[in-house]
Amino acid sequence: MSARPTVAIALTLYLALASPAFSQDIPAPFEGLMLQEMHRTVMDDLRERNLGIRGNSPARPRATTARRAAAGQTVSTAYRPSPQVSAKVRAQFAQHMTRQTGPEGGRKVAAAMQARDPVRNWAQLVAADGLRPGDAADALAGYWVLNWMIANRGDNNRVQTLAVRDQVRAIMTSNPAYARLSEAQRQEFAEVLMLNFLVQQAAYVDALKRGDQAALQRLGDAAVARFKGEMGVDLRRLRLTERGFAKG
């Protein structure tokens, strides 16, 4: 997930957004219909169980994987992609970018997504780290690792990224809210994260290539603020290890 040559394909969306309103920073993340609540509940669990950091959200009853197995229930993070779900997510994303950057920005984003499949772009960028489309845990792991990298100007390796994937998958499959998602909703959750990943990585790599230290600082601070606000996690107080994320 480092600044490899293949990262250039993610610049398609970023460059499509070239406008005065978007010239310095990435826009607010795209939440879609499923991301906000699911991201919060899953990340509350990840923070409290695995990182030992208690957040501000009220305690919630938790159904463990063992209890689900005993009840004969199986919770999966995988999904079979539906073109209809992808079209819905991309239409919502174009609308979001229209609100962020104006009608011209929205049209450029829609055209960029028509010309290049965002899921395929995402898959090319994360393949070397062992992540694959078709699994919401892979999408969430990629998003978390990327934001940690932006916040800390750090790097990752395959072992670390796969450890984060295993870390978040265990939490997702034992999270009651996640267990209620349909296959289409799992796909929507994943593809919203992929689109945010593409825009955020493209902005980060663009700043790296230009050596723009001020932009890198702004992007890092934005990642920190985003995770603090949404999940109560300070990315600069986390370490990325071969066992996943740990308190710094």
NUNUSE-399734 format. One record per residue (C-alpha): chain; z, x, y; residue number from 0; residue in three letters. Coordinates in steps of 0.2 Angstrom, whole numbers, m for minus. Example, Ala and Ser with C-alpha at 12.3 -4.5 7.8 and 13.67 -1.06 7.14 Angstrom:
% residues 2
   c       z       x       y     k     r
   A      39      62     m22     0   ALA
   A      36      68      m5     1   SER
% end
This chain:
% residues 248
   c       z       x       y     k     r
   A       0       0       0     0   MET
   A      m1      15      11     1   SER
   A     m15      19      23     2   ALA
   A     m28      21      11     3   ARG
   A     m47      20      15     4   PRO
   A     m48       3       6     5   THR
   A     m37      m4      20     6   VAL
   A     m52      m5      31     7   ALA
   A     m57     m22      23     8   ILE
   A     m41     m30      30     9   ALA
   A     m47     m26      47    10   LEU
   A     m60     m40      46    11   THR
   A     m47     m53      51    12   LEU
   A     m39     m42      64    13   TYR
   A     m55     m37      72    14   LEU
   A     m60     m55      72    15   ALA
   A     m45     m58      83    16   LEU
   A     m50     m46      97    17   ALA
   A     m45     m55     113    18   SER
   A     m34     m52     128    19   PRO
   A     m20     m62     120    20   ALA
   A     m21     m52     104    21   PHE
   A     m24     m35     110    22   SER
   A      m7     m28     108    23   GLN
   A       3     m37      95    24   ASP
   A       0     m48      80    25   ILE
   A       3     m66      82    26   PRO
   A      17     m76      75    27   ALA
   A      17     m77      56    28   PRO
   A       8     m92      48    29   PHE
   A      20    m103      39    30   GLU
   A       9    m116      31    31   GLY
   A      18    m131      23    32   LEU
   A      28    m122      10    33   MET
   A      32    m105      17    34   LEU
   A      47    m108      29    35   GLN
   A      59    m117      18    36   GLU
   A      54    m108       2    37   MET
   A      55     m91      10    38   HIS
   A      72     m94      17    39   ARG
   A      80    m101       1    40   THR
   A      72     m87     m10    41   VAL
   A      77     m73       2    42   MET
   A      95     m80       3    43   ASP
   A      97     m78     m15    44   ASP
   A      89     m61     m15    45   LEU
   A     100     m55      m1    46   ARG
   A     116     m62      m8    47   GLU
   A     114     m58     m27    48   ARG
   A     104     m42     m27    49   ASN
   A     108     m34     m10    50   LEU
   A     126     m40      m8    51   GLY
   A     122     m46      10    52   ILE
   A     129     m63      14    53   ARG
   A     119     m73      26    54   GLY
   A     122     m88      37    55   ASN
   A     115    m101      26    56   SER
   A     127    m113      18    57   PRO
   A     131    m110      m1    58   ALA
   A     120    m119     m12    59   ARG
   A     122    m124     m31    60   PRO
   A     112    m112     m41    61   ARG
   A     104    m116     m58    62   ALA
   A     103    m100     m68    63   THR
   A      88     m95     m79    64   THR
   A     100     m96     m94    65   ALA
   A     104    m114     m91    66   ARG
   A      86    m118     m88    67   ARG
   A      81    m110    m105    68   ALA
   A      95    m120    m113    69   ALA
   A      88    m136    m106    70   ALA
   A      70    m131    m113    71   GLY
   A      63    m129     m95    72   GLN
   A      52    m114     m91    73   THR
   A      50    m108     m73    74   VAL
   A      34     m98     m69    75   SER
   A      29     m88     m54    76   THR
   A      11     m88     m60    77   ALA
   A      m3    m101     m55    78   TYR
   A     m21    m105     m59    79   ARG
   A     m30    m104     m42    80   PRO
   A     m39    m119     m36    81   SER
   A     m53    m118     m23    82   PRO
   A     m46    m134     m15    83   GLN
   A     m29    m126     m12    84   VAL
   A     m37    m110      m5    85   SER
   A     m48    m121       7    86   ALA
   A     m33    m130      13    87   LYS
   A     m23    m115      16    88   VAL
   A     m38    m106      26    89   ARG
   A     m41    m121      36    90   ALA
   A     m22    m122      41    91   GLN
   A     m23    m103      45    92   PHE
   A     m38    m105      56    93   ALA
   A     m29    m119      65    94   GLN
   A     m14    m108      67    95   HIS
   A     m24     m94      74    96   MET
   A     m33    m106      86    97   THR
   A     m16    m111      93    98   ARG
   A     m11     m92      94    99   GLN
   A     m27     m85     102   100   THR
   A     m38     m99     108   101   GLY
   A     m53    m108     101   102   PRO
   A     m64     m93     100   103   GLU
   A     m51     m83      90   104   GLY
   A     m49     m98      78   105   GLY
   A     m68     m98      75   106   ARG
   A     m69     m80      72   107   LYS
   A     m55     m81      59   108   VAL
   A     m64     m95      50   109   ALA
   A     m80     m85      50   110   ALA
   A     m71     m70      44   111   ALA
   A     m63     m79      29   112   MET
   A     m80     m87      25   113   GLN
   A     m88     m70      25   114   ALA
   A     m75     m61      15   115   ARG
   A     m63     m69       2   116   ASP
   A     m45     m65       9   117   PRO
   A     m38     m66      m9   118   VAL
   A     m50     m53     m15   119   ARG
   A     m47     m42       0   120   ASN
   A     m28     m43      m3   121   TRP
   A     m31     m39     m21   122   ALA
   A     m41     m24     m17   123   GLN
   A     m27     m18      m5   124   LEU
   A     m13     m19     m18   125   VAL
   A     m21     m16     m34   126   ALA
   A     m16       3     m34   127   ALA
   A       2      m4     m33   128   ASP
   A       1     m15     m48   129   GLY
   A       0     m31     m39   130   LEU
   A     m12     m45     m44   131   ARG
   A     m17     m62     m37   132   PRO
   A     m12     m77     m47   133   GLY
   A       7     m74     m46   134   ASP
   A      18     m79     m32   135   ALA
   A      30     m65     m36   136   ALA
   A      17     m52     m33   137   ASP
   A      12     m60     m16   138   ALA
   A      30     m60     m10   139   LEU
   A      34     m42     m16   140   ALA
   A      18     m36      m7   141   GLY
   A      24     m45       9   142   TYR
   A      41     m39       9   143   TRP
   A      36     m21       5   144   VAL
   A      23     m21      19   145   LEU
   A      36     m27      32   146   ASN
   A      48     m14      26   147   TRP
   A      35       0      28   148   MET
   A      30      m7      46   149   ILE
   A      48      m7      51   150   ALA
   A      53      10      44   151   ASN
   A      36      18      45   152   ARG
   A      39      22      27   153   GLY
   A      28      23      12   154   ASP
   A      29      16      m6   155   ASN
   A      24      20     m23   156   ASN
   A      19       9     m38   157   ARG
   A      35      10     m47   158   VAL
   A      45       5     m32   159   GLN
   A      33     m10     m28   160   THR
   A      34     m16     m46   161   LEU
   A      53     m15     m46   162   ALA
   A      53     m26     m30   163   VAL
   A      41     m38     m39   164   ARG
   A      53     m39     m54   165   ASP
   A      68     m41     m42   166   GLN
   A      60     m56     m32   167   VAL
   A      53     m64     m48   168   ARG
   A      70     m65     m56   169   ALA
   A      77     m73     m40   170   ILE
   A      62     m85     m39   171   MET
   A      63     m91     m56   172   THR
   A      82     m95     m55   173   SER
   A      80    m104     m38   174   ASN
   A      81    m123     m39   175   PRO
   A      70    m126     m24   176   ALA
   A      56    m114     m31   177   TYR
   A      58    m122     m48   178   ALA
   A      52    m139     m40   179   ARG
   A      36    m132     m34   180   LEU
   A      20    m138     m42   181   SER
   A       7    m125     m47   182   GLU
   A      m4    m130     m32   183   ALA
   A      12    m127     m21   184   GLN
   A      15    m110     m29   185   ARG
   A      m3    m105     m25   186   GLN
   A      m1    m111      m7   187   GLU
   A      15    m101      m5   188   PHE
   A       7     m86     m12   189   ALA
   A      m9     m87      m2   190   GLU
   A       0     m90      15   191   VAL
   A       9     m74      11   192   LEU
   A      m7     m65       8   193   MET
   A     m15     m70      24   194   LEU
   A       0     m64      34   195   ASN
   A      m1     m48      24   196   PHE
   A     m19     m45      29   197   LEU
   A     m16     m48      47   198   VAL
   A       0     m38      48   199   GLN
   A      m6     m23      38   200   GLN
   A     m23     m23      48   201   ALA
   A     m13     m22      64   202   ALA
   A      m2      m8      58   203   TYR
   A     m16       3      51   204   VAL
   A     m26       0      67   205   ASP
   A     m11       7      77   206   ALA
   A      m9      21      65   207   LEU
   A     m27      26      66   208   LYS
   A     m27      26      85   209   ARG
   A     m10      35      85   210   GLY
   A      m3      22      96   211   ASP
   A      16      25      95   212   GLN
   A      20      11     107   213   ALA
   A      11      m2      97   214   ALA
   A      19       5      81   215   LEU
   A      36       3      89   216   GLN
   A      32     m15      94   217   ARG
   A      25     m19      77   218   LEU
   A      41     m12      68   219   GLY
   A      52     m21      80   220   ASP
   A      43     m37      77   221   ALA
   A      45     m35      58   222   ALA
   A      63     m32      60   223   VAL
   A      66     m47      71   224   ALA
   A      55     m58      59   225   ARG
   A      66     m54      44   226   PHE
   A      82     m55      54   227   LYS
   A      78     m72      61   228   GLY
   A      71     m79      45   229   GLU
   A      82     m72      32   230   MET
   A      96     m62      40   231   GLY
   A      90     m46      33   232   VAL
   A      89     m30      43   233   ASP
   A      74     m20      36   234   LEU
   A      80      m4      43   235   ARG
   A      96      m5      33   236   ARG
   A      87      m7      17   237   LEU
   A      81       7       5   238   ARG
   A      66       6      m6   239   LEU
   A      70      13     m22   240   THR
   A      63      14     m40   241   GLU
   A      75      m1     m44   242   ARG
   A      69     m11     m29   243   GLY
   A      77     m14     m13   244   PHE
   A      95      m8     m10   245   ALA
   A     107      m8       5   246   LYS
   A     105       8      15   247   GLY
% end
